[in-house]
Amino acid sequence: MRQLIWLHEDCLRASHNLFDHAPEAQAVFIWDDKHMNTMHFGLKRRVFIYESLCQLPVEIYAGDTATSLAQLAQEVQGIVTGKTPNPALREIMATLREKKKLSVIADVPFVQMDSPPDLRRFFKYWNKAKKHAFSYDGRP
């Protein structure tokens, strides 16, 4: 049986490790307005997500993420997705694990931070991350 790749907003790039983990799998993204509203995604963020999806080999479905994925995954062995610090996405992952095998694949982090980032606003994250992102001096 084949696998299904679930792309979410934290793994929207073609070079993400999850594509190596399941190279023959169908990739899907669920356009979930309720989730996006809960996450307070504005128009610019939604446009960014859509434009990113247009550059990927992915099918886009609209609806509730957990329900849609459960329906799409009925005839597959398991679901592969990207690791995320987002509590809302982690809750969806926990729901999916009850019904299907779920593999969560970590990506190479953009920066190594000393403590968990504040993900409520981008600039709170960026003000902390940029100190680490631009201080790389080539040493391991």
C-alpha positions in Angstrom: 0.0 0.0 0.0 1.1 3.5 -0.6 1.5 6.4 1.8 0.0 9.9 1.8 2.1 13.1 2.5 0.2 15.7 4.4 1.8 19.1 3.8 0.9 21.8 6.4 2.0 25.4 6.7 5.2 24.4 8.5 6.6 22.1 5.7 5.9 23.9 2.5 9.1 23.3 0.5 10.1 20.7 -2.1 13.4 20.0 -0.3 11.7 19.0 3.0 13.0 15.6 4.3 9.5 14.1 4.2 9.6 13.9 0.4 12.7 11.6 0.8 10.9 9.5 3.4 8.0 8.8 1.0 9.2 9.6 -2.5 6.2 7.8 -4.3 3.5 9.2 -2.0 0.8 11.6 -3.1 1.2 15.0 -1.4 -1.9 16.8 -0.2 -2.7 20.1 1.5 -6.0 20.8 3.2 -7.1 24.4 2.9 -8.9 24.7 6.2 -10.4 28.1 6.7 -11.4 27.4 10.3 -7.8 26.4 11.2 -6.5 29.5 9.4 -8.9 31.7 11.2 -8.0 30.2 14.5 -4.3 30.8 13.7 -5.2 34.4 12.7 -3.7 34.0 9.2 -4.3 37.2 7.3 -4.6 37.6 3.6 -0.9 38.0 3.0 -0.1 34.8 4.9 -2.8 32.9 2.9 -1.5 34.2 -0.4 2.0 33.2 0.6 0.8 29.6 1.5 -1.1 29.4 -1.8 1.9 30.7 -3.9 4.1 28.2 -2.1 1.7 25.4 -2.9 1.6 26.3 -6.6 5.4 25.5 -6.7 4.9 22.0 -5.2 3.7 18.7 -6.5 0.6 18.8 -4.2 -3.2 18.4 -4.5 -5.2 21.0 -2.6 -8.4 20.0 -0.8 -10.8 22.3 1.1 -12.4 21.3 4.4 -11.7 20.3 8.0 -8.1 19.1 8.1 -8.6 16.0 10.4 -11.8 14.9 8.6 -10.4 15.4 5.1 -7.2 13.6 5.9 -9.1 10.7 7.5 -11.1 10.3 4.3 -8.1 10.6 2.0 -6.1 8.1 4.1 -8.7 5.3 4.0 -6.9 3.4 1.3 -3.3 4.1 2.3 -0.9 2.5 4.7 0.0 5.6 6.6 0.4 9.4 6.6 3.8 11.2 6.5 4.0 14.8 7.6 6.5 17.3 8.9 7.3 18.0 12.5 5.9 21.2 13.9 5.9 23.2 17.1 2.3 24.4 16.4 0.0 23.0 19.1 -3.0 23.1 16.8 -1.3 20.9 14.2 0.0 18.6 16.8 -3.5 18.1 18.1 -4.6 17.1 14.6 -1.7 14.7 14.4 -2.8 13.1 17.7 -6.3 12.6 16.3 -4.9 11.0 13.1 -2.6 8.7 15.1 -5.7 7.1 16.6 -6.9 5.9 13.2 -3.8 5.6 11.0 0.0 5.2 11.2 1.5 8.7 11.2 5.2 9.3 10.6 6.3 12.8 11.6 9.6 13.8 9.9 11.8 16.5 11.3 13.4 19.1 9.0 16.7 20.8 9.3 15.9 23.8 11.5 16.4 27.3 10.1 18.2 28.3 13.3 19.2 26.7 16.5 17.6 28.6 19.4 18.2 28.4 23.1 14.6 28.1 24.0 11.3 27.4 22.3 10.2 30.2 20.0 7.1 32.4 20.6 5.0 31.5 17.5 2.1 33.8 18.1 3.6 36.6 16.0 6.3 36.4 13.4 8.3 39.4 14.6 8.6 38.0 18.1 10.0 34.9 16.6 12.2 36.8 14.1 13.7 39.2 16.6 14.9 36.2 18.6 15.9 34.0 15.6 17.8 36.7 13.6 20.4 36.9 16.4 21.2 33.2 15.7 20.6 33.2 11.9 23.1 35.9 11.1 25.8 34.9 13.7 26.8 31.7 11.9 30.6 31.9 11.3 31.1 28.6 9.5 32.2 26.5 12.5 30.2 23.4 13.3 
